Every structure is written in structure tokens, then in C-alpha cells.
């Protein structure tokens, strides 16, 4: 999934969004710390393709966007809003195609601004990036083409700490692209590109201060790097633990604002690292946790009702859903993984 699929809802309960053959399933905590409800289908009976993109606003509402089949070789994007973990989500509603019509063009990315409006970004048929934004009083604006050329499949979008600024990142052969939208209804502005040999499918963005978001990615040499547009070139952080993207969250560790990273390792376990936020020069190192997981397992991080980090893994092939929470002790020690 593109975005965090483990979320803390408006009522403080955790929710996971799980991929299925032609649907999105969700599960929510029934109480703080569990137990969890059984999986239920999200968005009605409409079939969707691949995995959805997920974004969450300051109000706790989750916005999901996915492709659906619309005919022979044709696809269109659909959107759903999930207001509270234990309530049913809205049915999928069509929101169009960046080229008007055609086949699936790329994995969408979603960011939600402070006003609760989803901003949907997706690669278009020309190899650039297109934007679809929600209106203030409902409905959607027209598609906007932002530019770019040779954009790779995966994008990542994020709202800044204030929620007013929305940013999207993309990778191309030999570089990174970035757009920043300062105000609602305005055209996102493209920043100067950054040179980087990006491993496709490894982009992840996080709001790390009032002024900046940080993009994490793995380069061709297998190093996790961090980039904040306007603050120079990407910087190496630590060797990648495994092939996929990291998940990241900010939290307080012993009075220090830290960024916690998680990534599935080459041997299938989950590795964690933490460092003072935006201080990559301090260094970071991985600590592995949990049992070996199937090759298709993914990991996501969130904060629970007590602002403590919690990690989840899910494997579509086996349906296994595991969860681990921070121990009540100094440092970033985690409890044993629990199968939900």
C-alpha cells in the first residue's frame, strides 16, 4: 500500500487496512490495546485493483484511493472516506482518470490538508505527475498536470506539520522530483531536482518539523538516504535492512524528539532504528525483531492512544497480521510480536 496502512483513528483506536484479491479489508481495535474486530470489507461491493493509497488528516479521517476496472483494458480511480475505525466507510466513488480515460497509469498517493481535503497524486500516461484535489464544499477540482518526465511507478505524498502545506515526491532515472503546494487551490510549485540513484519503490515521506518534510529512500548502493528540499543534497543515513521502503514515525524517546524507522530485512524479520529528528549526522543502526516473515510481508508504524510507537506487519499471501508495542521501559524496546 502507498502510505501508512496502520492508523490511529479519531477515537484513538488503531485500524489496519488489509489488501485482498479485489477489495480492501479493515480491522479496528475494540478497546485500547485490543481485542480486534474481525476483518470487514471497506467501500461496498465494488471491486478494486491492486492496493490502495491511504492518507489521514488532522481530524483522524482516513482517505483511500484505488484503481477499479471500468472495461476492457480500462481503469479509473475511486475514493472512500473512513471517519471512525468502528464505523463503516463511505462507498467507493469514481473520481476519474488523469488522462480522461485509459488503463491504470501508476500507484496513487494521497495527502490530506488541515481542512480535511484529500489531494490525490498519480503518474499520468505521459510519464509526468497529475493532481486531483477535493473542493472545500464537496466534489473535486479538475485534474491538473504538474509536469515531470519519466516518473517511476511509486509516488509519495505528505502534508506538513501544520497541514497547510502539501508535498509530493517522485523518482526518475538518476534523480528525485518534488512539488510543494503552499495554499489550497493553488498550483504546486516544483523545487529544483536532486541527483540520486533511487531504488524504485522505496520512497517514504514524513513531516519532521514545522517547516520541512523528509523523504527517505534507498539508493542504488543499498543505503537509506534522507532528503529535505532546500537543505542540500540527499544524505546517507544507514545501510538498508532489506529491499522495500521504510516506514517512519516521530515520537518522544526519553525526552528527545526522535524519528523511528522500520524496514523488513533480507531474512524476513523487521528491523528498527531511531535517531534525533532531522539530525542524520547523529547516525542510526538497526535492531532486528520478531520472527521471519513471508517475502510479501510489509511493515507500518503508528502512534497509539498514548503516543507510543506501535508496529504492525501483514502478509497478503498468508493473511498473517502481527503487532508489537513499546515496552514500559527506557529506550525503544518492543514487546513480543502478537498475532491478531
ABEGO torsion letter per residue (X at the ends): XBEBABBBBAAGBBBBBBBBAABBBBBBBABBGOBBBBBBBBGEABBBBEBBBBBBBAAGBBBBBBBBBAEBGBBBBBBBBBABAABBBBBBBBAEBAAGBEBBAEBBBBBBBAAGBBBBBBBBAAGBBBBBBBBAAEEBBBBBBAEEBGBBABBBBBBBAAGABBBBBBBBBGBBBBBBBABBGBBBBBBBBBBBBBBBGABBBBBABAABBBBBBBBAAGBBBBBBBGAEBBBBABBBABABBBBBBBBBBGGBBBBBBBBBBAAGBBBBBBBBBGBAAAEBBBBBBEBBBBAABBBBBBBBAAGBBBBBBBBAAAGBBBBBBBBBBBEABBBBBBBX
